[in-house]
Amino acid sequence: MANTTSAKKATRKIARRTIVNKSRRTQMRGSVRNVEEAIKKGDHTAALEALKKAEPELMKAAQRNIVHKNTASRKVSRLTHQIAKLAK
């Protein structure tokens, strides 16, 4: 357990940040899930619309260090590739 006042404050800050980050991560995952569901249904236009909403979510999460920037870029790339396959 934290002994110094600065360590106690740090644990309080970490707890607050954890709650915020969990919320952001959940929101990001939900937007990615919407794209994946549209792809499974085979709906090209719905998948494109969902991707337009999911891409900023992913990049914001990367910017805020919730996920690594390469992970976010990889997810966007893979989703875009899957949507392109639907168009064929």
N, C-alpha and C positions, 0 to 999 in steps of 0.2 A: 504494500500500500504506500501511497505517496506520503512523504514526510514534510517536505518543504512547501511553503505557500505557493511557490511558482509551479511545483510539480502537481499540486492539487488543482491549480487553475488550468494547467495543461490537460489534465484528465477530464475536466469539465468541458474544455474546448473540443477535445477529441470526441467526446460523447455527442456534443451538438453537431459536429461535422459528420459523424457517422450516420445520424438520423437523416440529414440533408442528402448525403451521398446515396443512401439506400433508396430514398425517394427518387432521385435522379436516375439511378441505375434501373429501377423498376419501370420508370417512364420510358427509358431508352429501350429496354427489352420488349415492352409492350408495342412500341412502334415498329420494331423489327418483326415481331410476331405477326402484326397486321400485314406486312409485306409478304411474309412467308405463307400466310393463309390465302392471300389473293393469288399467289403463284400456284399453290396446290389446287385451287379452284379452276385455274387456267384462265383467269380474267386479266387480260393484258392491261387494259386501261385502269382498272382498280389497283393493280400492282404498281403501275407507274405513279398514280396519285399517292399511294401509301409510301412509296419510296421518296417522293418529294417531301413528305413530312418526316420520314425517318432519318434521312441523311443529315439534316441540321441537328437533330437530336443526338446522333452518333458523334458528330464533330464537336458539339458542345461538351459531351461527356469526355471526349478525348482532351479537349482544352482544359477541362477541370480535373484532369488526372483520375477520372473514374475508371476509364479504360485506356490502354496505351494507344497512341495515335496510329500506329501500324495496324492494330487490331480493328480500330474503327474503319480505317481505309480498306482493309481486307474485307470486312463485312459489307461495306458499300459496293465494292468491286464484285463480290460474289453474287450479291442480290441483283446488281445491274446485269450481270452475265446471265443469270437465270431468267430475268425478264426478257432479255434479248432472245433467248431460246424460245420463249412463248410466241414471239412475233413470227417465227419461221413456220 
